[in-house]
Amino acid sequence: MIALEAARNVNSQFEPRALALDEVARYCRLLFFLPFSALANKAIVKTNSFERISDTLVLRESDQAARTGLGPCAARVIAKIFACLLIVGVWHEAGLAADPNTPDQALETRIQGLIPDIERYITSGMKSFDVPALAIGIVANDKLVYGKGFGVRAKEGGGTVDTKTVFQIGSATKAFLGTTLAIMVDRGRFKWDDRVIDLYPDFQLKDPWVTREFRVFDLIAQRSSLPPYANDMLGMVGFSETDMIRSLRYVEPVSSFRSTFAYTNITHVLAGRIVAKAAGAADWNTVLRQELLEPLGMKDSSYTAAAIATASNHAEGYRWTPQGTVAVPFTQLFPYDFAGAGDINSTIEDTARWVRFQLSNGTFEGRRLVSPENLAQTRTPKVALNDRVFYALGWVVQQTPKGNIIWHNGGTTSFGAYVGFAPETGVGVIILTNESNVGFPDALGLWTFDRLLGNPSVDHVAKTLEAAKAKYEGMQKQFAKPNKPRPSPPLASLAGNFANGSFGKALVRPEGDALTMDLQATGAQFKLEPWDGDVFAVRVIPNGRFSAMAQNLGDEPSGLAQFQADAAGKPAVLRITLEDGQAYDFRREAK
């Protein structure tokens, strides 16, 4: 649900305050003992994959010792202390954010002067990415100072795009989730460092120690030790929230706890459950509506497939390909059944109210909705992506040469969004599109901030388009069938009953020239098409309520399946490896 582009800051907005020693120590460890990795996902959510680029800070001990006259150990200590003091200073400066109640006419004048360039860049970028509809908003001085729609809501049927057109905002929802957590902490319903198992006893990960130590703030900090997008496919094939949460106990960790950025969604589903229970509400969306949407006056925002489909002024969704965008239908399965991970539909005018609330440190039109202290927790860096970018709680915190940006993007199978604000400058940028996020909204958002803040001019859109095409070509190669594939075994010999901890029981049976895999729990079906010997390409079959989901996932396979023989040479395990690298072993059950 997210496409995180390279960004550049460790800062977040704070009320001026002193940092406790344990906080300083924690971020010193974060900065100097953890490898930094930048990750970018495939915004077409079937893939949900990240590319890992290592960005490790290195202190050359011998050079440092020569300059200081100290030994390598002492040099390291001094360097770390200096860097930590620098970070503390940056955070303190961020606390001195622009006061939204003090109008900055020069800022508005600057925005108005940039509009012609912004509109030219938007028009060019939409053409390059074949984006049917886009809406942009710029917030300053506690108001929407610029908002405009471009293109048409649908390629067939047209429809004017404006600041009231409804789009999916995808993972930009996560900041709303983080704020509802902060509100519950304000009310004493739980603490940030409460153990999750005390609030949700059925929670379990594979590692017992991590299960015991997992705290509320870990739920949306993207450092769980789970693989990126752990078990998201379960939601796309109809498993319930309870099933998705329970499935995490079967997932092998891929890193040590709290050490590495890895984007997950199901942990956010659990966070929403905990918020709803604490509030005495039926579900997280009820809390969202009562605590944020209604107080902020976000009257055109919603959180179901039916709501966006029936809105009179909504954009239709499109899946990106280099050859052009492809229309796909709405489906409740994704993103809506992932709740606080990415289910909000909104408009420029509504989202501008959210950005105003953020720039005002938790107040809106004179009413405080959340304390500045707990709102600041949602912007406090928790894990590094690289030396200039950190993930907080539903926000990315980034440094640019001329100021700090707090932002998050959203990428569903057919929409892309970017919501960000620069607290010191007091300006916010919102980009909403009806195309799967392969980086265009993020690139446009960063380019706009560069212009607003006076950063060096970089053509982020051109670079992003090149990267998106390369990634697509890589996927095509990955699933290209061999020129001379080996014949597959007799299909009847592969049939049988299988089971997996996360997916449950499945029946594999021959059907025509392929195999069909029926998931007993939800009724979803995978088609296993011969690919090379005992390897089969995996696709979701577009039947019933899964028809729209299959269209959203696209034409390429969702993964590959391989039958693995036991000592007797019989196919005992069916391993399905999804495009994002997650593997699931289905073991044959005795008759």
N, C-alpha and C positions, 0 to 999 in steps of 0.2 A: 503494500500500500504506500510505499514511499520510494522516492528516487533521490537520494542524497547526493548532490553535486559537491565538488570540492569547495570548501568555504574557509573562512580565515579568522575566527576569534574565540577567545576563552572567556569572554566577558558576559555578564548578565546584569540586569537592572536590580539595584538594591536600594533600600532606604539606607542612608549613611549609618554604619554601625561598625563596631570592632569585631574582627574575626576571632573566634575562640582558638586556643592553641591546637585543639584536636582537629579543627577545620584546616588550619594551616598545614598541619602534619599530613592530613589526608590528601590535600592537593599537591603537597610536595611529593608524596609517594606516587600520586597519579601522574605527575609530570615527568618524573625521572626514573621510575622503576617499571613503567609499562611501555611496551612497544606501541607506537602510534600507527594506526592503519586507516586509510581512507577507503570507503566502500561505496559503490554505486550500484543500485539495483536495476533490474529490468522492470520498467514500469508496467508492462503487460503482465498482470499479476499471476498468470499461470506459471511464469518462469520464476518470478520473485527471487532472482539470483543477484549476488553481489560480486563485483570484481574487487579484488583486494590489492591495494597498492601500498607497499610499506613506506613509511615516512618516519624513520627513527632518528631521534636526536643523539648525536655522538659528541662526547667531550674527549679530546685527545689528551691523555694524561701527561705524556712526556712534554708536549708543547706548553701546557698549562703550568706544569711544575717549573719549567725553565723561566717562564715569565714571572711567576710569583715567588720563586725561591722556596716553595713548599714541596713536600712529597706528594705523590699522586693521590693518596687518601685524603690528605688535608685539602688539596686543591678541589677534589670532588665535593667535599663538605661545604667549602666556601661558595663554590659555584651554585650548589643547590640552595643554600640559604639565600643567596643573592636573587636567584630566580624566583623563589617563593615570595620574598619581599616585593619583587616586581609585580607578581601576580596579585598580591594583596592590594597594592596600589592601584592596579587596573580595576579591580572589583570596587574599590572605594570610589574611584572616579565614576564608575558606572552608576553608583548610587546617586550621583548628582545629576540626574536626568533632567532634561528640559521640562519645565513646568507647563503642562498643557493649558493651564488657566491664564498664562501670560502669552498673548498672541504674538507671533513672530511674523510680522508683515513681510520681512525680507525673505523668509522661507517661502511664503506663498508666492511672492513675486518670482522667486527662482523656479518654483514648480511651473508656474504659468509660462515662463520663458522657455522651459524645456519641452513643453507639450508637442510642438511641431516635430522635434527630433524623435520623441518617444513614439508618436503615431507613425512616423515613417519606419521606424525600427520594427514596430508591431506588424505593420502591413507586410514588410519584407519577410519577417520571420514566419508569419502565418502562411505565406505562399510557399516558403521553403519546406515547412512541415505539413502542408496541406491541412491546416487547422480550420474547420468550418466556422467555429464561433469562439470569440474571446471577449472577456470583459476585464477592464482594469480600473482600479481605484487607488488614489493617493490620499492619505489622511495626514492632516496637520492642523494645529491650532484647535484640536478637539472637534474637527468636522471633516467631512469628505470634500476636499477642495478640488478634486478632479476625478471624474468617473465617466467612462464611455464604453460602449459596446461596439464590436467589429464583426463583420461577417454575417452569417445566417445561422439560425438555431438548428437547421437541418438542411442537408444538401438537397433532399427532395422535400419540397414544401416551403422552403425558405423560412421566413419569420425574422423580424428585426431583433437584434441583440441589444440590450440596454442594461442599466445598473440594477434592474429588478428581475433579470433573467436568472432562473434557477439552474445551478450546476451542482454536481457532486464535488465535495472538497476533500474526500479521501482522508488520508492520515493527518491533515491539518486538524482533524477532529481530536487528535491526541492531546493537544494543548487544552482543549475544553475538559477532557478527562482529568488531566493534571490539576486543573483549577477546581474541579469538584472534589478531588482528594484534599486539596488545600482547605476548602470550605468545611469539610468534615473534620479536619484537624482543628480548625478554628473553634468548632463547636464541641470539641472534646470527645468525639465519637471514637477516635483512635489516634494514635501518634504516628509520625512518619517512620519511627524505628520499631513499631510493633511487629512482632513475628506474624507472618501471613498464616501459618498453621493455627495460630490462636484465633484468627478472625474467620478462617475458612478451613476447618479441620480436614477436609478431604484433599487438600492440596498436597501434592507429592511430586518430587523430581527423582530421578534415578539415584542421585547421590544423597544419602540420608543427612549428611552434614549440611549440604546446601539447602535441603528442605527445611531443616531446623533454623538455619540462619537467614533465610530469605525474609526480608523486611518489606514493609509497605512501599518505601521509596525504590526498592529494587524492581517492583512490578513494571514500571514504565521507564526504567533507566537504560535499557538496551545493553545490559552487561550480565545477563543471566547465566552464562556458560552454555546456553542452548545454541544450536545452529541457526543461522538466519532463516526467518520465516518458518520456524519449527511447526510442522504439522498443519500449516495453513490449508493444505489440500483437503483436509477433513471437512472444513467448513464449506468448501466449494462443492463437495459431493454430499452435502446434506446432514452432516453430524451436528448435534445440538451444542450449545455453549457448554453444558455439563460434560458432554462427551469429549469436546476439544480440550477442556481443562484437565480432565482425567487422563487424557492421552499423553500428557507431558511426562508422566512417570516412566514411560517406555523410551524416551528420547535420550540417546547417548550424548553427554556433554562434549563439546568440541574445544573448550578452553577452560582455564581455571576461573572460578567464580569472581566476578567484578573486575576482571583483568582486561577484557577485550570487547570492543563494540560488535554487537551482532543483533540485527534488527528482528524483533519478534512482534507478533500481533496477539497471540492467544493469552499472553500474560496481561495484556490490556483488557481483554474480555473478563479475566478474573478480577482485575482492578475495578472494573465497572460493577461486577457482582458485589464486591466488598463495599463500594460506595452506596449501592442501592440498599443493602442490608443495614448499613449504618444509618441511613436516612429513613428507614422504614418504608421504602418505596418498592413498587412492583418490579422495577428494572432501572437500569442506568439512564435510559432515555427520559424517564419520568423526572429524575433528578436534574438532568440536563435542562429540560423544559422549565421546571419550577425555579431553579437556582440561577440559570444563565439566560436562556432564550427569552423568557418572558420579562425578567427585569431589564434586559438590554433592549427590549422592543424588537427582537429579531422575528417579526411576525411572518415572514415568508420562508423561514427555515424549517426543515423537517428532517426525518430520519428513517423513511421507508421507501421502498421501490414504488409503491402505489402513490405515495405523496408526490414524488417528482413527476411520475408519469401523468398524473391528472392535473398538475399545475398548468394553468393556461399559458404561462410564459416560461417554458423550460427548454433547455437545450437537449437534443438527442445525443447519444454517446457514439464515439467512433474509436476503432482500434487502429493504431498507427502501423503502417508498413512503408518501406521506401517507395513503393509503387503508388501509394495513395492511401488515404484513410478509408476504413470499411465500417459501415454502420452496424451496430450490434444492439440488441434489446436490453432493457433493464431486467435485473434479476434480484430477488430478495436475498438469495444466497450470498451474494457478494456485491458491495461491501456491507450490506445492512445487517446480516446475521453476525457480523463481527463487532457490532455495537460501538463502544468507545474507542475501538481501534481505527474506525474510519467511516461512520455511517451518516454523517451530516450532509444534507443538501442545503445550499445557501446561495445568496446573491451578493453582489458588490455592496449594496446599501446595508444589508444586514451584517456582513462581515466587517464593514467599516466601523460599525458600532462595537464589535468585539475588539478591534484594534484600538479604538479610542479608550476602551476600558483598560486594555493592557498599558497603553501609554500613560494613563492616569493612575497607574499602580493599584488597581483594584476598585476604583470608584467609577460611577457612571452617573452623570448629570446630578452630582451632589450626593448620591447614595453609595455607601461602601458595601460591596458584596463579599469581599474577602480581605483579610488583613494583608498589609504590605509584606510582613515578615513571611507568611506562608506562601504568598504569591511568589516572593523572591526564591523560595525553595524550588519552585518549578523551573527557575532559570539558572539554578546553580549547577555548574558542570559536574557530571558524574563519571564520564568516561571520554577518553580522547579518540578522535578520528585521525587527527594529525596534529602538528604543532600549532595550528591556528584554528582548529575546529573541535568543539566538544559537544557531546549530547547531554542534555539536562533531563527534565521530566516533561516530555511532550514538546520540547523546543530544542533547536540547534542554536548554539551560541558561537558567534563567528567574529573574527577580527578582520577589518579591512584597513588599508593605510590611513583613511580619514575618519574612522569611527567604527563603532560596534553595531552588529546586526543580530537580532534574535528572530529566528524564522523557523518555519516548518513547511514542507511541501506535502502534496497529496497525489497519489497515483493509483487510480483504480484501473479496471480493464478498459475503460473508455472515457475517462476524464482525468485532467491534470490541474493541480492548483499550487499556488505559492502564496503564503501569508507571512509577512515579516514586518519588523519595525526597528528603527534605530533610536534607542531610548535617549541618548545624549542629545540628539538632534531634534527629536520629537516628531519624526515622520514615519509613516507606515505605507507599505505597498502591498496590494492584493492583485493577484493574477488568477483568473478562472478560465479554463478552456474545456472544450468537449472532445478532447483527444487523449488517449492513454499517455501517461507522462513518461516520455523518453528523454526528458530534460529541458524541453522548451520553456515551460513556465518558470523553472528555476533559473535558467539562463537569462530570461527576460527580466525576472525580478532582480537578480544580481546586477545586471546591466543598468537597470533603472536606479538602483541604490548607488551604483558607482557615479552616475551622472548627478544625482541629488547631493551626494556627499563630496563630490569633487575628486574622486579617485581617478587613476589613469584609465583611459578608455581601452576596453578590450571587447572584441567581438565574440562574446560568450555564445551567442546563438550559432554562429558559423562553426565554432569548435564543437558544440554540442551535437549539431547535425552530423558532423563527420564521425563522432564517436558513436552515435546511434546507428548509423549505417554500418559501421564496422562490427558492432555488437550483433546486429541482425544477420549480417553475413556469416559471422562466427556460429550463430545458432543454426543457420542453414547447413553449414558444413558438418556440424555436430550430428545432425539428423539425416544427412544425405545417405541414402541406401548404397551399400557397396556396389560397384559395377558388376562384380561377379559374386553375388551372395551365395553362401552355402545353403543347401536345402534344409528345411526345418524337419525335425522329427515328425513322425505320424502324430497328428493332432490328438487323436483319441488316447494316445499313450501319455499325454500331458494332462489330461482332464482329471478332475477330482476335487475334493474339499480341502480348502486351505484356511489358515488362520494367522492373524497378526495382532499383536497387542493393541495397537492404535486403531486399526481399521476393523478388527473383529473377524468374523467368519466370512468366507468368500467361496463361491462355487465357480470353478473354471470348466467350461464346456466348449466343444467344437461348434462352430456355427459358420457354415459355408467354408471359405478358404482361410478363416481366421479363428481365433478363440474369443469367447466372451467371458468376462469375469464379473459375476454378480455380487455386489456387496450386500450382505444380508441385512445389515443394520438400517440402511437408508433406501435401498432399491436402486442406487446408482450402478451404472455398468461401465466397465472399461472394455474397449476393443483392443485385443492383442493381435497385431498384424505381423506376419512373418517378415523379418528384417535381415537376419543373417544367422543361419543355423539355429541354435537354441535361443537366440535373442529376438525379441519382438518389440515393435513400436507400440506405445500405449497412448490411447486417446479416450476421452470421455465420450460416451455414446449419447447423442442428442435426443434422449427420450423423456417425455413427460416434463416434470419440473426442472429437469437438468438440460433441457433443450437450449434455453437461453444461455446457461453457463457454458455449454460446449461452444456456442457461437462466440462468446466473449473470450474464451481461451485461444481461439484461432485455429488455423489449419495445421500448424506444426504439431508434432507429438508432444505430449506432456512429459514424456520420459521413455525409458527403455526397460524392458523386462527380460530377465534371463532365468531359465530353469537350470538349477544346479543339482547334480546327481549325488546320491549317497554312495557308500562303499560298494553297494551291490549294483551300482550303475543305474538306479532308478531315479527319476526326477523327484527329489524330496523337498526342495526349497524353490520357491518362486521369488526372486529378488526384483523388486521394482525400484528403479533409481530415477527420480524426477530430474527435470532439467536443472534445478537448483542444487543438485547433488545429494539431497536427502534420499536415503535408501531404506526400504521396508522389506523385511523378510517374511514372506508368507510360507508357513510350514505345512506340509501335507498332513492331513489328519487321517488316522486309521479308519478304515471302513467299519 
